[in-house]
Amino acid sequence: MIQSMSRVARCIDNGPMEGFWALIKREKYYRRKFTSRSSLINMIHNYMEYYNNRRIQRKLHIMTPMEFHDHYFEAA
């Protein structure tokens, strides 16, 4: 069984996650050799922290995802 990253009957939800995994593979996985499972898990954890808190994105008005999230809820 493979866990889905989308809501039930909402296949469109899977697109953003597929894009994220493509990005992490392109930026951090390809051209590297991981010698242990823990080093791979550590890389994924560190990248997710970087992606959410330090990587600015043009589509989010030059903010990180967390800055955009916080700004969105301040306006609401």
HUGITA-V788984 format. One line per field, one symbol per residue. psi: psi as a letter, one per 30 degrees, with the letter a starting at -180 (. if undefined). burial: + if it has 24 or more other ideal C-beta (glycine too) atoms within 12 Angstrom, else -. A space follows every 10 residues. Layout:
BEGIN
psi->???
burial->???
END
This chain:
BEGIN
psi->kkkkgllkgi ffffeeeeee eeeeeeffek glkkfleeee eeeeeeeeee eeffjlkefg hhlleeeeee eefef.
burial->---------- ---------- ---+---+-- ---------- ------+--- +---+----- ----+----- ------
END
